[in-house]
């Protein structure tokens, strides 16, 4: 394995970081809002499924 001196390493790291495309503030805000919306919808969905299963089991066990 070839070893590089610290100066070359730092130059290579700076070159790679310069290639990164950073998101705009608007993109970050939109994706954050979408994550919160999807998390809320998922929580509501699973709450409804839980309620349905619980009601079904209570009805089924109430027969015995």
trRosetta pair geometry for C-beta under 8 A, 3 or more apart (Angstrom, degrees):
i j d omega theta_ij theta_ji phi_ij phi_ji
4 8 4.4 -114 -179 86 110 125
4 9 5.1 137 105 -58 120 85
4 12 7.4 6 152 -3 166 140
5 8 5.2 91 57 11 74 103
5 9 7.1 -138 98 -8 37 93
6 9 5.4 -56 -147 36 34 117
6 10 6.3 34 158 -19 68 104
7 10 6.0 -53 -149 35 30 109
7 11 6.5 30 152 -18 63 107
8 11 5.6 -56 -149 37 33 113
8 12 6.3 33 154 -19 67 106
9 12 5.8 -56 -149 36 30 110
9 13 6.4 30 153 -19 65 106
10 13 5.6 -52 -145 36 32 112
10 14 6.4 33 155 -18 65 105
11 14 5.9 -54 -148 36 30 110
11 15 6.4 32 152 -21 63 106
12 15 5.6 -53 -148 34 32 113
12 16 6.5 29 154 -17 65 106
13 16 5.8 -57 -149 38 31 109
13 17 6.2 30 154 -18 66 108
14 17 5.7 -54 -143 38 31 110
14 18 6.4 38 155 -26 63 104
15 18 5.8 -52 -152 29 29 115
15 19 7.2 31 149 -22 59 102
16 19 5.8 -54 -161 26 38 113
16 20 7.6 51 144 -35 63 92
17 20 5.7 -34 -163 4 45 118
23 27 4.1 -121 -174 88 107 130
23 28 5.3 130 110 -53 125 83
23 31 7.7 -38 -173 7 161 137
24 27 4.7 100 52 5 76 101
24 28 7.1 -141 94 -3 42 86
25 28 5.8 -56 -151 37 33 112
25 29 6.3 33 152 -20 66 107
26 29 5.7 -55 -147 37 30 111
26 30 6.2 28 157 -18 66 108
27 30 5.9 -56 -145 38 29 109
27 31 6.3 21 160 -12 65 109
28 31 6.2 -60 -145 41 26 105
28 32 6.2 29 156 -21 63 110
29 32 5.8 -58 -148 36 27 112
29 33 6.4 26 156 -17 64 106
30 33 5.8 -55 -148 36 30 109
30 34 6.3 29 154 -18 64 107
31 34 5.5 -52 -145 38 34 113
31 35 6.4 40 154 -24 65 102
32 35 5.7 -51 -151 31 31 112
32 36 6.7 28 152 -15 63 104
33 36 5.8 -57 -152 38 34 110
33 37 6.3 34 151 -19 67 107
34 37 5.6 -52 -144 37 33 112
34 38 6.2 30 158 -16 67 107
35 38 6.0 -57 -144 40 28 107
35 39 6.2 29 156 -20 64 109
36 39 5.7 -54 -143 37 29 112
36 40 6.3 31 156 -20 63 106
37 40 5.8 -57 -151 36 29 111
37 41 6.4 25 154 -15 65 107
38 41 5.7 -53 -143 39 33 110
38 42 6.2 34 156 -20 65 107
39 42 5.8 -55 -146 38 29 112
39 43 6.3 31 154 -20 63 106
40 43 5.7 -54 -148 35 30 111
40 44 6.4 29 154 -17 64 105
41 44 5.8 -53 -147 36 32 111
41 45 6.3 36 153 -22 65 106
42 45 5.6 -52 -147 34 31 114
42 46 6.4 22 159 -10 65 107
43 46 6.2 -59 -146 42 28 103
43 47 6.2 32 155 -22 64 108
44 47 5.7 -56 -147 36 30 113
44 48 6.4 28 156 -17 64 106
45 48 6.0 -60 -154 36 28 108
45 49 6.4 25 152 -16 65 107
46 49 5.4 -49 -141 39 37 112
46 50 6.1 43 155 -22 66 104
47 50 5.7 -53 -147 36 29 114
47 51 6.4 32 152 -20 63 105
48 51 5.6 -51 -146 35 32 113
48 52 6.3 34 154 -20 65 105
49 52 5.7 -54 -148 36 32 113
49 53 6.3 28 156 -16 66 107
50 53 5.9 -56 -145 39 29 107
50 54 6.1 28 157 -18 65 110
51 54 5.8 -57 -144 39 27 110
51 55 6.2 27 158 -19 64 108
52 55 5.9 -56 -146 37 26 109
52 56 6.3 26 156 -18 62 109
53 56 5.7 -57 -148 38 30 113
53 57 6.3 26 156 -16 65 107
54 57 5.9 -57 -146 39 29 107
54 58 6.2 28 157 -18 65 108
55 58 5.8 -55 -144 38 29 109
55 59 6.3 29 156 -18 63 108
56 59 5.8 -57 -149 38 28 110
56 60 6.2 25 155 -17 65 110
57 60 5.6 -55 -142 40 32 111
57 61 6.0 22 161 -10 68 109
58 61 6.1 -57 -138 45 27 103
58 62 6.0 36 156 -30 62 109
59 62 5.6 -53 -145 30 27 116
59 63 7.3 36 154 -29 58 96
60 63 6.2 -48 -167 14 33 113
61 64 6.0 -58 -162 33 47 106
